[in-house]
Amino acid sequence: MILKVFRGVWFISFLAVVANLMWIYAGLPEQVVIRELEVSSYAIDRDVLFYAWLAIVGIVNTMAFVFGKSSLSDEAFRTWFTGLIITINIFLIIGFSFIGLYNSTEKFDFGRVGVVLYFGLGLIGVWITSWPLIVLYRKFSS
Protein backbone atom coordinates (compact mmCIF):
# COMPACT_ATOMS: atom_id res chain seq x y z
CA MET A 1 0.00 0.00 0.00
CA ILE A 2 2.78 2.44 0.89
CA LEU A 3 4.40 1.71 -2.48
CA LYS A 4 1.27 2.96 -4.26
CA VAL A 5 1.33 6.15 -2.20
CA PHE A 6 5.01 6.68 -3.00
CA ARG A 7 4.34 6.05 -6.69
CA GLY A 8 1.65 8.74 -6.63
CA VAL A 9 3.98 11.18 -4.89
CA TRP A 10 6.72 10.28 -7.38
CA PHE A 11 4.42 11.07 -10.31
CA ILE A 12 3.49 14.43 -8.78
CA SER A 13 7.19 15.20 -8.15
CA PHE A 14 7.97 14.26 -11.76
CA LEU A 15 5.31 16.66 -13.02
CA ALA A 16 6.67 19.34 -10.67
CA VAL A 17 10.23 18.86 -12.00
CA VAL A 18 9.08 19.13 -15.60
CA ALA A 19 6.94 22.21 -14.85
CA ASN A 20 9.83 23.82 -12.96
CA LEU A 21 12.21 23.03 -15.81
CA MET A 22 9.91 24.68 -18.36
CA TRP A 23 9.33 27.69 -16.11
CA ILE A 24 13.03 28.26 -15.45
CA TYR A 25 13.98 27.68 -19.10
CA ALA A 26 11.53 30.37 -20.22
CA GLY A 27 13.26 32.96 -18.03
CA LEU A 28 16.88 32.13 -18.79
CA PRO A 29 19.07 34.41 -20.92
CA GLU A 30 20.77 33.07 -24.05
CA GLN A 31 24.05 32.52 -22.19
CA VAL A 32 23.55 30.92 -18.77
CA VAL A 33 26.30 31.48 -16.22
CA ILE A 34 27.13 28.23 -14.44
CA ARG A 35 30.13 29.33 -12.41
CA GLU A 36 31.70 32.69 -11.74
CA LEU A 37 35.24 33.20 -10.63
CA GLU A 38 37.01 36.45 -9.82
CA VAL A 39 38.72 36.53 -13.20
CA SER A 40 36.32 34.71 -15.52
CA SER A 41 33.00 32.95 -15.68
CA TYR A 42 31.74 29.77 -17.30
CA ALA A 43 28.64 30.13 -19.43
CA ILE A 44 26.68 27.69 -21.53
CA ASP A 45 23.97 28.13 -24.14
CA ARG A 46 20.52 27.83 -22.58
CA ASP A 47 19.35 25.25 -25.13
CA VAL A 48 22.29 22.96 -24.34
CA LEU A 49 21.60 23.36 -20.63
CA PHE A 50 17.90 22.63 -21.14
CA TYR A 51 18.55 19.41 -23.05
CA ALA A 52 21.15 18.30 -20.50
CA TRP A 53 18.65 18.90 -17.69
CA LEU A 54 15.97 17.10 -19.67
CA ALA A 55 18.27 14.09 -20.13
CA ILE A 56 19.06 14.01 -16.40
CA VAL A 57 15.38 14.20 -15.46
CA GLY A 58 14.55 11.53 -18.03
CA ILE A 59 17.25 9.11 -16.86
CA VAL A 60 16.46 9.55 -13.16
CA ASN A 61 12.72 9.11 -13.56
CA THR A 62 13.06 6.23 -16.02
CA MET A 63 15.01 4.38 -13.33
CA ALA A 64 12.07 4.84 -10.98
CA PHE A 65 9.72 3.47 -13.61
CA VAL A 66 11.92 0.46 -14.40
CA PHE A 67 12.62 -0.46 -10.77
CA GLY A 68 8.99 0.17 -9.86
CA LYS A 69 7.82 -2.45 -12.33
CA SER A 70 10.60 -4.93 -11.58
CA SER A 71 9.56 -8.17 -9.94
CA LEU A 72 13.15 -9.04 -9.01
CA SER A 73 13.35 -6.78 -5.96
CA ASP A 74 11.11 -6.84 -2.92
CA GLU A 75 8.45 -4.26 -2.25
CA ALA A 76 10.43 -2.58 0.53
CA PHE A 77 13.33 -1.87 -1.82
CA ARG A 78 11.04 -0.57 -4.54
CA THR A 79 9.36 1.72 -2.01
CA TRP A 80 12.72 2.99 -0.77
CA PHE A 81 14.01 3.49 -4.32
CA THR A 82 10.88 5.41 -5.31
CA GLY A 83 11.42 7.63 -2.27
CA LEU A 84 15.01 8.19 -3.38
CA ILE A 85 13.82 9.34 -6.79
CA ILE A 86 11.34 11.68 -5.07
CA THR A 87 14.17 13.24 -3.05
CA ILE A 88 16.32 13.57 -6.18
CA ASN A 89 13.41 15.30 -7.92
CA ILE A 90 13.14 17.72 -4.98
CA PHE A 91 16.86 18.46 -5.28
CA LEU A 92 16.54 19.00 -9.05
CA ILE A 93 13.74 21.51 -8.47
CA ILE A 94 15.92 23.37 -5.97
CA GLY A 95 18.93 23.26 -8.31
CA PHE A 96 17.01 24.42 -11.39
CA SER A 97 15.46 27.25 -9.39
CA PHE A 98 18.85 28.34 -8.06
CA ILE A 99 20.41 28.53 -11.52
CA GLY A 100 17.38 30.40 -12.83
CA LEU A 101 17.51 32.82 -9.91
CA TYR A 102 21.26 33.30 -10.29
CA ASN A 103 20.84 34.25 -13.94
CA SER A 104 17.88 36.55 -13.40
CA THR A 105 18.20 40.32 -13.36
CA GLU A 106 16.88 40.59 -9.81
CA LYS A 107 19.07 41.66 -6.91
CA PHE A 108 19.30 38.71 -4.57
CA ASP A 109 21.56 37.58 -1.72
CA PHE A 110 22.81 34.18 -2.90
CA GLY A 111 24.64 33.43 0.34
CA ARG A 112 21.41 32.33 2.00
CA VAL A 113 20.27 30.11 -0.85
CA GLY A 114 23.23 27.77 -0.40
CA VAL A 115 21.58 26.44 2.75
CA VAL A 116 18.61 25.27 0.70
CA LEU A 117 20.91 23.49 -1.76
CA TYR A 118 22.68 21.76 1.11
CA PHE A 119 19.30 20.80 2.53
CA GLY A 120 18.47 19.02 -0.74
CA LEU A 121 21.79 17.18 -0.74
CA GLY A 122 21.35 16.32 2.94
CA LEU A 123 17.89 14.93 2.23
CA ILE A 124 19.34 12.67 -0.47
CA GLY A 125 22.15 11.59 1.88
CA VAL A 126 19.73 10.76 4.69
CA TRP A 127 17.54 8.78 2.32
CA ILE A 128 20.51 6.81 0.94
CA THR A 129 21.78 5.94 4.41
CA SER A 130 18.31 4.89 5.53
CA TRP A 131 18.31 1.74 3.36
CA PRO A 132 21.11 -0.06 5.25
CA LEU A 133 19.35 0.85 8.50
CA ILE A 134 16.09 -0.58 7.19
CA VAL A 135 17.84 -3.80 6.15
CA LEU A 136 19.51 -4.14 9.56
CA TYR A 137 16.23 -3.50 11.35
CA ARG A 138 14.44 -6.11 9.26
CA LYS A 139 17.26 -8.60 9.83
CA PHE A 140 17.30 -8.27 13.61
CA SER A 141 13.54 -7.98 14.08
CA SER A 142 12.74 -11.27 12.33
VOVO-173958 format. One record per residue (C-alpha): residue number from 0; residue in three letters; chain; x negated, y negated, z negated. Coordinates in Angstrom, 1 decimal. Example, Ala and Ser with C-alpha at 12.3 -4.5 7.8 and 13.67 -1.06 7.14 Angstrom:
% residues 2
ATOM, vexse, drenvo, kolse, east, north, up
ATOM, 0, ALA, A, -12.3, 4.5, -7.8 $
ATOM, 1, SER, A, -13.7, 1.1, -7.1 $
***
This chain:
% residues 142
ATOM, vexse, drenvo, kolse, east, north, up
ATOM, 0, MET, A, 0.0, 0.0, 0.0 $
ATOM, 1, ILE, A, -2.8, -2.4, -0.9 $
ATOM, 2, LEU, A, -4.4, -1.7, 2.5 $
ATOM, 3, LYS, A, -1.3, -3.0, 4.3 $
ATOM, 4, VAL, A, -1.3, -6.1, 2.2 $
ATOM, 5, PHE, A, -5.0, -6.7, 3.0 $
ATOM, 6, ARG, A, -4.3, -6.0, 6.7 $
ATOM, 7, GLY, A, -1.7, -8.7, 6.6 $
ATOM, 8, VAL, A, -4.0, -11.2, 4.9 $
ATOM, 9, TRP, A, -6.7, -10.3, 7.4 $
ATOM, 10, PHE, A, -4.4, -11.1, 10.3 $
ATOM, 11, ILE, A, -3.5, -14.4, 8.8 $
ATOM, 12, SER, A, -7.2, -15.2, 8.1 $
ATOM, 13, PHE, A, -8.0, -14.3, 11.8 $
ATOM, 14, LEU, A, -5.3, -16.7, 13.0 $
ATOM, 15, ALA, A, -6.7, -19.3, 10.7 $
ATOM, 16, VAL, A, -10.2, -18.9, 12.0 $
ATOM, 17, VAL, A, -9.1, -19.1, 15.6 $
ATOM, 18, ALA, A, -6.9, -22.2, 14.9 $
ATOM, 19, ASN, A, -9.8, -23.8, 13.0 $
ATOM, 20, LEU, A, -12.2, -23.0, 15.8 $
ATOM, 21, MET, A, -9.9, -24.7, 18.4 $
ATOM, 22, TRP, A, -9.3, -27.7, 16.1 $
ATOM, 23, ILE, A, -13.0, -28.3, 15.5 $
ATOM, 24, TYR, A, -14.0, -27.7, 19.1 $
ATOM, 25, ALA, A, -11.5, -30.4, 20.2 $
ATOM, 26, GLY, A, -13.3, -33.0, 18.0 $
ATOM, 27, LEU, A, -16.9, -32.1, 18.8 $
ATOM, 28, PRO, A, -19.1, -34.4, 20.9 $
ATOM, 29, GLU, A, -20.8, -33.1, 24.1 $
ATOM, 30, GLN, A, -24.0, -32.5, 22.2 $
ATOM, 31, VAL, A, -23.6, -30.9, 18.8 $
ATOM, 32, VAL, A, -26.3, -31.5, 16.2 $
ATOM, 33, ILE, A, -27.1, -28.2, 14.4 $
ATOM, 34, ARG, A, -30.1, -29.3, 12.4 $
ATOM, 35, GLU, A, -31.7, -32.7, 11.7 $
ATOM, 36, LEU, A, -35.2, -33.2, 10.6 $
ATOM, 37, GLU, A, -37.0, -36.5, 9.8 $
ATOM, 38, VAL, A, -38.7, -36.5, 13.2 $
ATOM, 39, SER, A, -36.3, -34.7, 15.5 $
ATOM, 40, SER, A, -33.0, -32.9, 15.7 $
ATOM, 41, TYR, A, -31.7, -29.8, 17.3 $
ATOM, 42, ALA, A, -28.6, -30.1, 19.4 $
ATOM, 43, ILE, A, -26.7, -27.7, 21.5 $
ATOM, 44, ASP, A, -24.0, -28.1, 24.1 $
ATOM, 45, ARG, A, -20.5, -27.8, 22.6 $
ATOM, 46, ASP, A, -19.3, -25.2, 25.1 $
ATOM, 47, VAL, A, -22.3, -23.0, 24.3 $
ATOM, 48, LEU, A, -21.6, -23.4, 20.6 $
ATOM, 49, PHE, A, -17.9, -22.6, 21.1 $
ATOM, 50, TYR, A, -18.5, -19.4, 23.0 $
ATOM, 51, ALA, A, -21.2, -18.3, 20.5 $
ATOM, 52, TRP, A, -18.7, -18.9, 17.7 $
ATOM, 53, LEU, A, -16.0, -17.1, 19.7 $
ATOM, 54, ALA, A, -18.3, -14.1, 20.1 $
ATOM, 55, ILE, A, -19.1, -14.0, 16.4 $
ATOM, 56, VAL, A, -15.4, -14.2, 15.5 $
ATOM, 57, GLY, A, -14.6, -11.5, 18.0 $
ATOM, 58, ILE, A, -17.2, -9.1, 16.9 $
ATOM, 59, VAL, A, -16.5, -9.5, 13.2 $
ATOM, 60, ASN, A, -12.7, -9.1, 13.6 $
ATOM, 61, THR, A, -13.1, -6.2, 16.0 $
ATOM, 62, MET, A, -15.0, -4.4, 13.3 $
ATOM, 63, ALA, A, -12.1, -4.8, 11.0 $
ATOM, 64, PHE, A, -9.7, -3.5, 13.6 $
ATOM, 65, VAL, A, -11.9, -0.5, 14.4 $
ATOM, 66, PHE, A, -12.6, 0.5, 10.8 $
ATOM, 67, GLY, A, -9.0, -0.2, 9.9 $
ATOM, 68, LYS, A, -7.8, 2.5, 12.3 $
ATOM, 69, SER, A, -10.6, 4.9, 11.6 $
ATOM, 70, SER, A, -9.6, 8.2, 9.9 $
ATOM, 71, LEU, A, -13.2, 9.0, 9.0 $
ATOM, 72, SER, A, -13.3, 6.8, 6.0 $
ATOM, 73, ASP, A, -11.1, 6.8, 2.9 $
ATOM, 74, GLU, A, -8.4, 4.3, 2.3 $
ATOM, 75, ALA, A, -10.4, 2.6, -0.5 $
ATOM, 76, PHE, A, -13.3, 1.9, 1.8 $
ATOM, 77, ARG, A, -11.0, 0.6, 4.5 $
ATOM, 78, THR, A, -9.4, -1.7, 2.0 $
ATOM, 79, TRP, A, -12.7, -3.0, 0.8 $
ATOM, 80, PHE, A, -14.0, -3.5, 4.3 $
ATOM, 81, THR, A, -10.9, -5.4, 5.3 $
ATOM, 82, GLY, A, -11.4, -7.6, 2.3 $
ATOM, 83, LEU, A, -15.0, -8.2, 3.4 $
ATOM, 84, ILE, A, -13.8, -9.3, 6.8 $
ATOM, 85, ILE, A, -11.3, -11.7, 5.1 $
ATOM, 86, THR, A, -14.2, -13.2, 3.0 $
ATOM, 87, ILE, A, -16.3, -13.6, 6.2 $
ATOM, 88, ASN, A, -13.4, -15.3, 7.9 $
ATOM, 89, ILE, A, -13.1, -17.7, 5.0 $
ATOM, 90, PHE, A, -16.9, -18.5, 5.3 $
ATOM, 91, LEU, A, -16.5, -19.0, 9.0 $
ATOM, 92, ILE, A, -13.7, -21.5, 8.5 $
ATOM, 93, ILE, A, -15.9, -23.4, 6.0 $
ATOM, 94, GLY, A, -18.9, -23.3, 8.3 $
ATOM, 95, PHE, A, -17.0, -24.4, 11.4 $
ATOM, 96, SER, A, -15.5, -27.2, 9.4 $
ATOM, 97, PHE, A, -18.8, -28.3, 8.1 $
ATOM, 98, ILE, A, -20.4, -28.5, 11.5 $
ATOM, 99, GLY, A, -17.4, -30.4, 12.8 $
ATOM, 100, LEU, A, -17.5, -32.8, 9.9 $
ATOM, 101, TYR, A, -21.3, -33.3, 10.3 $
ATOM, 102, ASN, A, -20.8, -34.2, 13.9 $
ATOM, 103, SER, A, -17.9, -36.5, 13.4 $
ATOM, 104, THR, A, -18.2, -40.3, 13.4 $
ATOM, 105, GLU, A, -16.9, -40.6, 9.8 $
ATOM, 106, LYS, A, -19.1, -41.7, 6.9 $
ATOM, 107, PHE, A, -19.3, -38.7, 4.6 $
ATOM, 108, ASP, A, -21.6, -37.6, 1.7 $
ATOM, 109, PHE, A, -22.8, -34.2, 2.9 $
ATOM, 110, GLY, A, -24.6, -33.4, -0.3 $
ATOM, 111, ARG, A, -21.4, -32.3, -2.0 $
ATOM, 112, VAL, A, -20.3, -30.1, 0.9 $
ATOM, 113, GLY, A, -23.2, -27.8, 0.4 $
ATOM, 114, VAL, A, -21.6, -26.4, -2.8 $
ATOM, 115, VAL, A, -18.6, -25.3, -0.7 $
ATOM, 116, LEU, A, -20.9, -23.5, 1.8 $
ATOM, 117, TYR, A, -22.7, -21.8, -1.1 $
ATOM, 118, PHE, A, -19.3, -20.8, -2.5 $
ATOM, 119, GLY, A, -18.5, -19.0, 0.7 $
ATOM, 120, LEU, A, -21.8, -17.2, 0.7 $
ATOM, 121, GLY, A, -21.4, -16.3, -2.9 $
ATOM, 122, LEU, A, -17.9, -14.9, -2.2 $
ATOM, 123, ILE, A, -19.3, -12.7, 0.5 $
ATOM, 124, GLY, A, -22.1, -11.6, -1.9 $
ATOM, 125, VAL, A, -19.7, -10.8, -4.7 $
ATOM, 126, TRP, A, -17.5, -8.8, -2.3 $
ATOM, 127, ILE, A, -20.5, -6.8, -0.9 $
ATOM, 128, THR, A, -21.8, -5.9, -4.4 $
ATOM, 129, SER, A, -18.3, -4.9, -5.5 $
ATOM, 130, TRP, A, -18.3, -1.7, -3.4 $
ATOM, 131, PRO, A, -21.1, 0.1, -5.2 $
ATOM, 132, LEU, A, -19.4, -0.8, -8.5 $
ATOM, 133, ILE, A, -16.1, 0.6, -7.2 $
ATOM, 134, VAL, A, -17.8, 3.8, -6.1 $
ATOM, 135, LEU, A, -19.5, 4.1, -9.6 $
ATOM, 136, TYR, A, -16.2, 3.5, -11.4 $
ATOM, 137, ARG, A, -14.4, 6.1, -9.3 $
ATOM, 138, LYS, A, -17.3, 8.6, -9.8 $
ATOM, 139, PHE, A, -17.3, 8.3, -13.6 $
ATOM, 140, SER, A, -13.5, 8.0, -14.1 $
ATOM, 141, SER, A, -12.7, 11.3, -12.3 $
***
